Amino acid sequence: VDGKQLAQSSAIERYAARLAGLYPQDAWEAAKADELVCFMKEWLEDVVSTVFIKNADEKLAARKAMVEGPLQTRMTKLNSLLTEAGPDGYLVGGRMTYADVAVFVTMSFLICGFFD
């Protein structure tokens, strides 16, 4: 931007969210949005950690362990966070934020065919 570089993906994401009007102005709402976005990145890291396992039996065992352990815990937490959403269905502040986008994009990985 204007000859300046921003290289950290989370910083770029927040910057773009601010430009698009998707980053909350309220400090608490911004913190809640960041909480959800960071949570979804941790969730995705758990899942992606199994993608590059070459041996089919090892991959299956790793995914089974992930589903029965950290992923189950994260899905329970995500369900809790989603039930805290307001009656309008948005996760933070009664309007769409980058938290809603992050949850949608990350959960879309479950059905898009990215994971075998």
N, C-alpha and C positions, 0 to 999 in steps of 0.2 A: 504494500500500500504506500503510495507516494515515495517509492524507492526504499522503503523499510521492509525488512523481512520478519515474518512471524512463523516459527518452525515447529512449535509443539501442537500436536493435533487437537488436544483439548482446548488450548487457547484459541486456535483458529475456529473451532466449533463455537465457542462462546462469542467470539467476535462476530462471526456470521449470524448467530442467533440474535445478537443485539441489532445488527444492521437490518435484519428481517422483522424486527419487532417481536421476536419469540423469546427474548430473555426478560424475565420479570424485573421491573424497576424496584419493587419492594425488596428490601434486604432479606427478610425471612422467606419470601416466596422464591427468591433467587437461590437461597441456600437449599430449599426443598427441591427445586428443579435440579440443582447440582447433585443432590443426594440421589435422586432417581437416575440421572445420567451416569454417574459413577457406578451405581449399583448395576445398571445394565451392562456397562463395560466389564465389570467383574464377572457377571453371568456369562457374557460372550467369551471371555478368556477361558472359563471352565470348559465350555463346549469346544472351542477351537483347539484347545490343547490336545484333543484326540484326533484331529484331522490328518496330521502328518504321520501317524503310526502306520507303517507299511504292512506289518503282519496282521492278517485278518483276525486271527484268534486274540492277539494282544489288543487290537483296536476294540473288538467286541467286549473284552474283559474291562478295558479302561472306560468304555462308555457305560457299561453296566454299573461299574463302581461310581462313576460320576452321577448317573441318574439316581442311584440309591442313596448317594451321600450329598455332595455339595449342591447338585442341581435340585434335589428335592427340597433342601433347606432354602435355597434361593427362590424356588417357585412358591413356597409357603410365604416367604417374606414379600414377594411380589404381589401375591394375592392380597396380603394385608395392606400393602401400599395402595393397590387398586381400589380396595373397598373404602379407603379413606378419601377417595376422589369425591368431589362435590356432586350434587344432583344433576349438574350439567354434563357430567362425564369427563370433564377435564381434570388433570392430575394436580395442577397448581393454579391457584388464583382465579378460578372460574373462566379461564380462557385457554386457548391452545398455546403451549410453550414448547421450547425445545425438549422438555421432559417427555411430553406426549409423543413427539417425533422419535425420540430415542427408544422409547418402549415399543412403539409400532415397528420400527425398523429392526430392532433386535429380535422381537418375537416373530417377525416375518421369516427369519432364518429357519424357524421350525418347519415351515410349510413350503418353502421356495425350492427345495431340491438341492440346496447347498450341502446338506449333510445326508450321507447315504444311510 
